[in-house]
Amino acid sequence: MLTKTPHLFDDATRVTAGDSCWQGRTSEDYWAFVGPFGGATAATILRALLDHPQRAGDPLALTVNYCAPIAEGDFDLDVRLVKANRSSQHWCVELTQAGADVATLATAVFAERRPSWSHQQAEFPGAKPFEQILPYPKVAAPWVKQYDFRFVDGSPEFGGATRDAPASAFSKLWIGDRVPRNIDFLSLMSMSDAFFGRIFHARRELVPFGTVSLTTYFHADAQDLAAEATTRVLAVADAKIFHKSYGDQNGELWSPNGRLLATTTQIAYFKA
Amino acid sequence: MLTKTPHLFDDATRVTAGDSCWQGRTSEDYWAFVGPFGGATAATILRALLDHPQRAGDPLALTVNYCAPIAEGDFDLDVRLVKANRSSQHWCVELTQAGADVATLATAVFAERRPSWSHQQAEFPGAKPFEQILPYPKVAAPWVKQYDFRFVDGSPEFGGATRDAPASAFSKLWIGDRVPRNIDFLSLMSMSDAFFGRIFHARRELVPFGTVSLTTYFHADAQDLAAEATTRVLAVADAKIFHKSYGDQNGELWSPNGRLLATTTQIAYFKA
């Protein structure tokens, strides 16, 4: 037993079942600068799908488009099973508040994953053990305090001296919940948005930043995740380009045993 | 002038404007084994958005979920502007045939890209010039014949001797239209699905395969593309994992001058 009371993360991503319309609420614990942490929003959407009575199989892909800021308070999730096949499902979710315009638009694919030929071509990044690395100090944003970030490479140097040449956007770090919680689909979804903006690393400073679209692929099913039984992932993230106010990010989330659990990519706005 | 008559690709991805419902039609020229080439479907969806009277800005991100096979013939595109902000738009498109279930579900983000700090961190892969490499011989699928693939690395060896160890899933190749056509958003979208299945490379054989979800980010706007004025891209593609019937792919599309035009990722079903 890791915790006796519900974990903060589970509180933050709680949903109330409806027919096609589910309800959720933003969490102060996972608040970012101008709205809820995008990873928590994505995980809340995923939870509504996982809890849905028509759901079959495990999450395979989730794309979340952040269309507009979400205000503190309640929101509705319009959850629609767009197409179901023999072994896969396609979903569409729209998040709205008080009947206003869509604030978040998501599509998801669920699949019953059958045994197959298996090959992990990507190499486990490897790292010093979690226990041997100091946690990243708590920072202002509430959501950051909910995670235990332990940087192996590419530790943030925000507010450092501005140099002429851009710094590397690569980071390698352990990510766990501040209060340990077993890694499941929900935490993988949230952690795939828990990297600091790559632009902060490249510029060595905080600038206005917002994720526009986030896609995560799950490479482990529920059985695989249960077998890993871990409370942390070894994560790497990098960027390829920053151009005309938008930059990309790609990342990998690994189990400590060296299993690739999820890959993720996003495109984000920045002002610099 | 590259061609005087419309390019095959433009015929294949033609759309007829409607109010919210647009029409398209599958193309024999871009047919795959059991349905239209996914890249052509994605490009057709993108064309409906580009041609839409409410469209503002350039494509930034497009995610296409292939929900069910598309039959030969006409299809409808239900095009919906979900949310428009000052400088970005969020779209949702559903492809149906004869009023049946959704066959393809897509979301797109358009943005007016403003000048900013710019940094291309990814390194140009580089390659021998297009002219010095032999074209990949025409193969059975019609869509493959519409492209001029020139492999630099990871040339397909399908039907080769099965070895114990999986082969690399990495490929580097030039991609152009068989009949040269200037690279635009539509061709980038289509080409981002024009890699052969990574599983074919890893296994050195053709197996049942289908893209499930495809996401492409555009890192150049219309002005940047016009400045490149090229008819081909240098493309790289790789995979990280094949597991329980699904495998990923990530790719980059570069201009010959070394500008990163688009990045793409997909998750695909395979049977092996």
HADDOCK unambig.tbl for C-alpha pairs under 7 A between the chains (distance, minus, plus):
assign (segid A and resid 67 and name CA) (segid B and resid 83 and name CA) 6.42 0.50 0.50
assign (segid A and resid 67 and name CA) (segid B and resid 90 and name CA) 6.42 0.50 0.50
assign (segid A and resid 82 and name CA) (segid B and resid 102 and name CA) 6.46 0.50 0.50
assign (segid A and resid 83 and name CA) (segid B and resid 67 and name CA) 6.41 0.50 0.50
assign (segid A and resid 83 and name CA) (segid B and resid 101 and name CA) 6.56 0.50 0.50
assign (segid A and resid 83 and name CA) (segid B and resid 102 and name CA) 6.26 0.50 0.50
assign (segid A and resid 90 and name CA) (segid B and resid 67 and name CA) 6.41 0.50 0.50
assign (segid A and resid 101 and name CA) (segid B and resid 83 and name CA) 6.56 0.50 0.50
assign (segid A and resid 102 and name CA) (segid B and resid 82 and name CA) 6.46 0.50 0.50
assign (segid A and resid 102 and name CA) (segid B and resid 83 and name CA) 6.28 0.50 0.50
assign (segid A and resid 113 and name CA) (segid B and resid 244 and name CA) 5.35 0.50 0.50
assign (segid A and resid 113 and name CA) (segid B and resid 245 and name CA) 6.24 0.50 0.50
assign (segid A and resid 114 and name CA) (segid B and resid 244 and name CA) 5.17 0.50 0.50
assign (segid A and resid 114 and name CA) (segid B and resid 245 and name CA) 5.90 0.50 0.50
assign (segid A and resid 115 and name CA) (segid B and resid 244 and name CA) 4.72 0.50 0.50
assign (segid A and resid 115 and name CA) (segid B and resid 245 and name CA) 6.56 0.50 0.50
assign (segid A and resid 116 and name CA) (segid B and resid 243 and name CA) 6.61 0.50 0.50
assign (segid A and resid 116 and name CA) (segid B and resid 244 and name CA) 4.88 0.50 0.50
assign (segid A and resid 116 and name CA) (segid B and resid 245 and name CA) 5.30 0.50 0.50
assign (segid A and resid 116 and name CA) (segid B and resid 271 and name CA) 6.92 0.50 0.50
assign (segid A and resid 116 and name CA) (segid B and resid 272 and name CA) 5.72 0.50 0.50
assign (segid A and resid 117 and name CA) (segid B and resid 243 and name CA) 6.80 0.50 0.50
assign (segid A and resid 117 and name CA) (segid B and resid 272 and name CA) 5.47 0.50 0.50
assign (segid A and resid 118 and name CA) (segid B and resid 242 and name CA) 5.23 0.50 0.50
assign (segid A and resid 118 and name CA) (segid B and resid 243 and name CA) 4.61 0.50 0.50
assign (segid A and resid 118 and name CA) (segid B and resid 244 and name CA) 6.69 0.50 0.50
assign (segid A and resid 119 and name CA) (segid B and resid 241 and name CA) 5.83 0.50 0.50
assign (segid A and resid 119 and name CA) (segid B and resid 242 and name CA) 5.08 0.50 0.50
assign (segid A and resid 119 and name CA) (segid B and resid 243 and name CA) 6.45 0.50 0.50
assign (segid A and resid 120 and name CA) (segid B and resid 240 and name CA) 6.13 0.50 0.50
assign (segid A and resid 120 and name CA) (segid B and resid 241 and name CA) 4.31 0.50 0.50
assign (segid A and resid 120 and name CA) (segid B and resid 242 and name CA) 6.14 0.50 0.50
assign (segid A and resid 121 and name CA) (segid B and resid 239 and name CA) 6.91 0.50 0.50
assign (segid A and resid 121 and name CA) (segid B and resid 240 and name CA) 4.97 0.50 0.50
assign (segid A and resid 121 and name CA) (segid B and resid 241 and name CA) 5.48 0.50 0.50
assign (segid A and resid 122 and name CA) (segid B and resid 240 and name CA) 4.50 0.50 0.50
assign (segid A and resid 122 and name CA) (segid B and resid 241 and name CA) 6.59 0.50 0.50
assign (segid A and resid 219 and name CA) (segid B and resid 243 and name CA) 6.77 0.50 0.50
assign (segid A and resid 239 and name CA) (segid B and resid 121 and name CA) 6.91 0.50 0.50
assign (segid A and resid 240 and name CA) (segid B and resid 120 and name CA) 6.14 0.50 0.50
assign (segid A and resid 240 and name CA) (segid B and resid 121 and name CA) 4.97 0.50 0.50
assign (segid A and resid 240 and name CA) (segid B and resid 122 and name CA) 4.49 0.50 0.50
assign (segid A and resid 241 and name CA) (segid B and resid 119 and name CA) 5.83 0.50 0.50
assign (segid A and resid 241 and name CA) (segid B and resid 120 and name CA) 4.30 0.50 0.50
assign (segid A and resid 241 and name CA) (segid B and resid 121 and name CA) 5.47 0.50 0.50
assign (segid A and resid 241 and name CA) (segid B and resid 122 and name CA) 6.59 0.50 0.50
assign (segid A and resid 242 and name CA) (segid B and resid 118 and name CA) 5.22 0.50 0.50
assign (segid A and resid 242 and name CA) (segid B and resid 119 and name CA) 5.08 0.50 0.50
assign (segid A and resid 242 and name CA) (segid B and resid 120 and name CA) 6.12 0.50 0.50
assign (segid A and resid 243 and name CA) (segid B and resid 116 and name CA) 6.61 0.50 0.50
assign (segid A and resid 243 and name CA) (segid B and resid 117 and name CA) 6.78 0.50 0.50
assign (segid A and resid 243 and name CA) (segid B and resid 118 and name CA) 4.59 0.50 0.50
assign (segid A and resid 243 and name CA) (segid B and resid 119 and name CA) 6.45 0.50 0.50
assign (segid A and resid 243 and name CA) (segid B and resid 219 and name CA) 6.77 0.50 0.50
assign (segid A and resid 244 and name CA) (segid B and resid 113 and name CA) 5.36 0.50 0.50
assign (segid A and resid 244 and name CA) (segid B and resid 114 and name CA) 5.18 0.50 0.50
assign (segid A and resid 244 and name CA) (segid B and resid 115 and name CA) 4.74 0.50 0.50
assign (segid A and resid 244 and name CA) (segid B and resid 116 and name CA) 4.87 0.50 0.50
assign (segid A and resid 244 and name CA) (segid B and resid 118 and name CA) 6.66 0.50 0.50
assign (segid A and resid 245 and name CA) (segid B and resid 113 and name CA) 6.25 0.50 0.50
assign (segid A and resid 245 and name CA) (segid B and resid 114 and name CA) 5.90 0.50 0.50
assign (segid A and resid 245 and name CA) (segid B and resid 115 and name CA) 6.58 0.50 0.50
assign (segid A and resid 245 and name CA) (segid B and resid 116 and name CA) 5.30 0.50 0.50
assign (segid A and resid 271 and name CA) (segid B and resid 116 and name CA) 6.93 0.50 0.50
assign (segid A and resid 272 and name CA) (segid B and resid 116 and name CA) 5.73 0.50 0.50
assign (segid A and resid 272 and name CA) (segid B and resid 117 and name CA) 5.48 0.50 0.50
